[in-house]
C-alpha cells in the first residue's frame, strides 16, 4: 500500500508527461510525414532551440520544489545576453572572461534574492518580481539598442556542430543530411544530469524536498530551512546565467526585449513535468519533457505553416490548466488517504 501511494503521488504525473510527449511527437510524424517531421534532425532541433530554456527550467524546478518561485529568470537572461554583447563588443573582453563574468553575476543575483527570501521572509513572488524589474531595467541601462556579437571565438562556439554518426537522410533536393547538435545541447543535458543527481542522491536534495513537503516539519527535524532556500535560489541564479549564455549562443545578440515571457515558459515546463506548485514534488526529467512538449507544439505550428504563433501560448495554457487540475485531484486523494 505504501509503495502504491508513493507511485500515485510522485510518479504518475511524470508518466503522463512522458506519454503525452511521445504521443504528440508520434502524431506529428504521422500528420507531417511528407514534410520530414520524423527526421532525426527535427527531433534534435527541439534540444537546440530550447537548450537555454532547459537549463532555466531545471533551476526553476529546484525553487518550486521548495514551495517558492522565481519570475526574474527571463529578465536575467536578457541582462546576461546584453552583458555578453556589451563586454565583448564595447569593453574589449574576450569570450571566456565575459562568460565567467556573467556566471558570477548570476550567482550573486540568485544569492541576493535568496537571502531576502530566506532570512528576511520576503515573499518569493514579490522579491523575484523586484528582481525581474531590476534585471530588465539594468539591461536598458547598458544599452537600449541591439548589440550584435561579432566576437570570433563566441561565434565559433555558437556555430560548432557536433555530428551524430547515425540517422542521416536525403532531403527533397537529393542532398544527404547528417544530423547534428551544438555544444549548447551538451551543456544543457549535463546541467539536467547534475541537478537530477543533486535532488536524488544528496542531502541538499532531500532537504529541498522535505522543506517543500512541509516546512514546519522540516524545522522540527532540525533542517536548516533558511540555508537550504538560500542555496536553492543561488542555484536558480546560476542556472539563469548558464541558460542566458546558451540563449545568447543561439541569438548572438543582446537587446532589451529579449526573452520576454521566458519565466512563464520555465514555470509551465516545470508544472507540465509534474512539479507541484505547492512544493515537495518535482523531477527535472519531467521538466525536460515539459520543455520538449513546448518545443513540439512550436514545431507543429511551424510545419503547419498557416497558424498564428500565438496558438503555442494557447496550447501551453490549456496543458497548464490540465496539469494543475490533475495536481488538485491527486492532492485531494492524497489528503483523503491520510485521513483513512
N, C-alpha and C positions, 0 to 999 in steps of 0.2 A: 504493500500500500504506500509506503514511504517513497519507494522508487517511482511509483506511478505519479505521486504528487509532484516530485521533482521534475519528472518528464513533462507533465502538463504545464507547470508554471514557468519553466525555464527554456524549454526546447521547442515547444510546438510552434511558437511564433517564428523561430528561426527556420524550422522546416517549411512552414507556409511561405516564407520569403524566398527560400531556395527553389521550391516547387514553382512559385509564381514566376521567378526569373526564367527558368528553363522552359516553362510553358509559353511565356511571351516570346522568348527567342525562337522557339520551335515554330510558333505561329508566324513570326516574321520570315523565317526561312521558307515557309510554305507560300505565304502571300507574295513575297518579293523575291521569289526564286529566280526569276528572269533577270533581276537587277543585281544579282550576286550577293544578296544579303547573307547567304550561308558561307561565304568565303571566310577563311581564317583571318584574313586581314581586317575584315569588318568587325569581327569579334575583338581582335587586338586593339582596334581603334577605340573601343569602349574604355580601355585602360589608358590609352594615350591621351584621349581628350579629357579624361577625368582624374588624371594622376594627382593633381593638386587637391581636388575635392576628396579623394580617398583619404589622404593624409589628414586633412582638416576634419573630416567626419570621424576619423579614428580618435582624434583628440577630443572632439565633442562628445563622443561616446563615453569616455572616461568621466568627464564632467557631469554628464547626465546620469550616469550610474550612481554618483554621489548624491543625486537629487537636485543638482544645480543646472545651470545653463550658461552658455556663453554666446551672446549675439554680437560680439565685437569682431568675430573672426573674418567676416567678409571685408570690413573696413581695413583690418590689419593687412589682409592680402593686398589691397590696393596700395597701402602705405609701403609694404615690402617691395612691390614692383616699382613704385616711384623711387624709393631709396636706391634700389639696384640701378635703375636707369640714371638717376642723378649722380650717384657715386662714380659710375663708370664713364659717363659721357661728359659730365661737367666738373667733377672733382679730381679726375685722373686716377682713381683707384683701379687696381686690376680686378679681374672677375672673382678670384678666390677670396681676396680680402673683403670685397663687397658682400659676398655670400656669408662669410663668417660674421661680419658686422650685423647683417640682418638677423642672423640666428641669435646673436647675443641680445639684440633689441627685442626680439620675440620672447626670449626667456624672461627678460626684465619686465616686459609688458604683462605677461601672464602672472609673474610673481607679484607685481604690484596689485593687480586686480584680485588675485587670490588672497593676499594679505588683508585687503579691505573687507573681503567677503568672510574670511575665516576668523580673523581676530577682532574686527570692528563690527561684525554681524550685519553688514550691509547686504540687502537682498541681492542675489546674483543677477537678476534681471536688471535692476537699477544700476548696479555697478558696471556691468558689461554694456549697458546702454550708454553710460557715460564714456566707456572705453571706445564704443563704436563711433560716437560723435568726435572724440578726441583724435582717433586714428584717421578718420576721413578728413577732419579739419587740417591735421598735420600734412596729409597728402596734398591738399590745396596750397598750404603754406610753402611746401617745397617747390611746386610748380603747378600752375593752372593749365599749362599746355601739355600736350602729349610729348613724351620724350621717347624716341625710338632708339633702341640699343644697337650700336654698331660694333661693340667690342668683339674682336675676332675670336677670342677664347670662349666667351659666353655663347656666341653664335655657333661655334664648333660643337660645344656640348649640346646645344639645343637641336642640332641637325645630325648628330652622330647616330646613325641607325645600327641597331643590333639585329642581324638577320636570323630568322628561325629556320633550321635545317629541314623543315617538313611543311606540308600544307601549301606548296606553291600551286599556282593555277594559271590558266591562259585567259586573258581578258578578251573583250569583244573585238579588239584590234589585232588579235593574234600574238600579243606580247606576253611572255611569261612573267608573272608577278611573284616575287619571293617575299613572303610575309616578314614583317619587321616590327620592332618596337624601339622606343627611345630610352635612354638612361633614366628618364623620369619615371618610367613604369617600374624599373628595378628598385628605385628608391622608395616608391610608394608601397610596393609589396614588402620590402624589408621593414618599413615602419609598421605595417599591419602585423607582420610576424613578431616584431619586438613588443608591440602593445598586447598582442594575444598572449605572449609568454608572460608579460608583466601581470596581466589580470588573472591568469590561470595558475601560475606557479610561484608567485612571490607573496611575501607577507603584505606588501603595499597593496597588491591586487585584492587580497582577502579583506583588508581593511576598507578599501573603496566599496566593495560590495556590502560589507557589514554596515557602514555608515549610511549608504543609500537605502538599505533594507529597514533600518530603524536606528536613528541617530542616538536616541536616548539609551537604547540597549547597548550600543557601541560604547558610549561613555561609561556605562556601568561595568562593561567588560574591561575597562581600563585602556581603551584605544585612544590614541592622540588624534581626536577628530580634527582639530584646527590644523595641525601639521599635515594631515592627510589631504584635507581640502586644499591647502596651500600648494602642495605638490601637484595635485590634480590640475589646478588652474595653470600652474607653471608648465606642466606637460602640454596643456592645451595651447599655451602661448608658443611653445617650441614647435608644436605641430602646425600652428598657423604660419610661423615663419618658414618652415620647410615647405609647407603647402604653397605659400606665396612664391617661393623660389621656383617650384615646379610649375606653378601657374605662369610665372614670368618667362620661363623657358619655352612655354607654348606660344605666348603672345609677343615676347621680345620687345616689350614697351611698357611704359608706365603712364597712366592718366587718372584723373580724379574720379571718374565714374566707373572705374574698373571694379569688377567682382561685386557689383551691387546685387544684393539678394542671395549671395553665396552662403551666408549664415543660415538662411532658411532651407537651402538645399542640403546643407550638412545636418541640420536638425531633422529634416524629413527623411534623409537616408538612414539616420540612426533609429528613428521610430519605426520606419518600414522594416528595418533589420531586426526589430524585436527589442529595442531598448525602451524600457518603461519610462514615461515622463515623470513618474513619482520616484524613480530611482530604485536601486537594488538589483535590477535585472538588465542585462545587456551583453552583447558579444560583438567584437569588431569584425568577425567573419560575417555575421548578419549585416552589419553596417556596410561592408564591402559589397554584398549582394544588393543592398539598398541603393548604393551608388550605381551599380550596373543596371538596375531596373530603371533608374532615372536616365541613364545613357541610352538604354534600349528604346525608351519612349521617344527620345530625341531622334534616334535613328529611324524610327517609324515615320516621324514627321518629315524627315529629310528624304527618305526613299519614296514616300507618297507624293511629295512634290507640290501639292496644291493647298495643303492645310496651313493655317497660321501657326507660327511658333508658340503662340500663347496656349495652344492645345497641350503643350508639355506641362505648363503650370496647372491647367485644369485637370489633367490626368493625375499629376502628383498630388494635387489637393484631394482628389477622390480617393486615391490609395491611402493617403494620410488619414483621412476620415475613417476609412475602412479599418485600418490597423489600430487607431485609437479606440474605435468601438470594440474590436477584438480584445484589446487590453482591458477595457472596462468589464467585459464579460468574464474574462479569466480572473480578474481581481475579485469580482463578485463571487465566483465559485470558490476561489481560494479562501475568502472570508467565511463563506458558508461551511467549508470543510473544517476550518479551525474551530468553529462553534460546536461541531458534532463530537 
